């Protein structure tokens, strides 16, 4: 009997014998996302604390993208990027930039400005 067919419906094999569960650490995934958004989107955005997920048959680090302001600090999350936890491949959707811009603008529009001192 194949072990995969013997598993209950809500259980999944994460790693085969001898296969590493992850090769990429959460720290590395966060650095990778921070570098990408810092150079391709805005220096006011960076990666937050990653979460390890099993999605579409892959283990990925889901790294939130956070918007901050030098005067107001952390403003909020504008999106996320997934990093394959085994290979380090970053998954960037075709409409990633427009989604990030839309969410960032919504956060900026809803946040109160800092009073002049």
Secondary structure, DSSP 8 states (H G I E B T S, - for coil): --HHHHS-TT----S-TT--S-SS-HHHHHHHHHHHHHHHT-TTEEE---EEEEETTEEEEEEEEEEEETTTEEEEEEEEEEEETTT--EE--TTHHHHHHHHHHHHHHHS------
